[in-house]
Amino acid sequence: MKEGGQIEAGETDGVKDDAPSGANASVGIYKTAGSELSEFFTAFHNATGAFEGPVNKLTTDDFELFDVGMDYLSPGIQIASIELYDSLEVFGKNRGEYRESKGNVITFGMNYTREEDGFSPDDKKGDVVVEKGSLDTSDNTLLHEIYVERDGAKVSRSVAEVIMLPDGSFLAQDLSKPFSQIEICFHKRISRAI
């Protein structure tokens, strides 16, 4: 950590990260066969961890800046589940989970139908939940998608793409189209009032 609390590359809250950096940063992040998804997520988490300290120190009365504190977390939240696919023999396959390797590409996912309503009003009995993704270890590109189908139509969808660049930094995008029962009820009430 530099003087004044600035975090140097490869550090997370002042603790050195053992992830490689520089022109060949992606070389060596995969150390254990069968753990590639976990190792990719760890490299991504370590890289984004450099933002945690400065974001936590941000104080403002400007609510326009409030999203700054969450923006860097968005892709990580979307892909956090990928690590579980490296441990299916431990966690089981009760929701149709799978993980397959062919060359440098690992595909993974699950597909199940909800047997009962969930905690959220958006989670309904009979919904088909699909999660799928692929990691290409040769170019360190992760594609991840989760969607929910109800009565044959997609009612929500989230897609994330995370790429580790040659210098060890990451490019990530997270696109989401939620379907909210609460939101629809709110709009129906407003339209009735108008």
C-alpha positions, 0 to 999 in steps of 0.5 A: 500500500502506498503512502496515503492509503492508495492500493497498488496493483496486486494488493487487496486492502494492503495484503499482497495478492499471489495472482500474477500480473503484467503481460502474462497475467493469465498464465498460471491462474489455473493451477488445479484441473477441475478448479478452473471456475473457482480460480477464474472467479478468485482472480476476478475477485482479487482484481476488483478487491482493489476498489473496495477500500476507496469505495468504502471511504467514499462519503457523499450527500449526493445520491447520484454517486450512491451507485458508485459503491455498487457498480464494481460489485455487479458482475461479481454478484452475477457470477459468484455461483460459478465456483459451486460447479467445481464442487458438484460431487460435494454439493450434489446435482439435485437441480440438474447441475452439470460441468463439462470440459472439452479442451480449453472450454468448460461449460456449466449450468443447471436447469430446474423447475420450482416446486413451490413459491419462493421467498420473493413474489417473483419466484413462482411455483412452476417457473423454469430456472436456467443457469448456463455458462462457459469459460474459455481458459485459452483467452480467459473469457467467461460468459454467464446467463441466468433466466427464468421462464414462466408459461413458456415466456422468459420473464427475467434474464441476466447476462454477464461477460467477464474477460481477463485482459493480458495485463491482468485487469478485467473487462466486465459487463452485466446486463439484466432485465428483471421481471418484478411482480411488485413493479407490475402491481405498482404500475397497475395501481398508478394507471388505475388512479390516472 
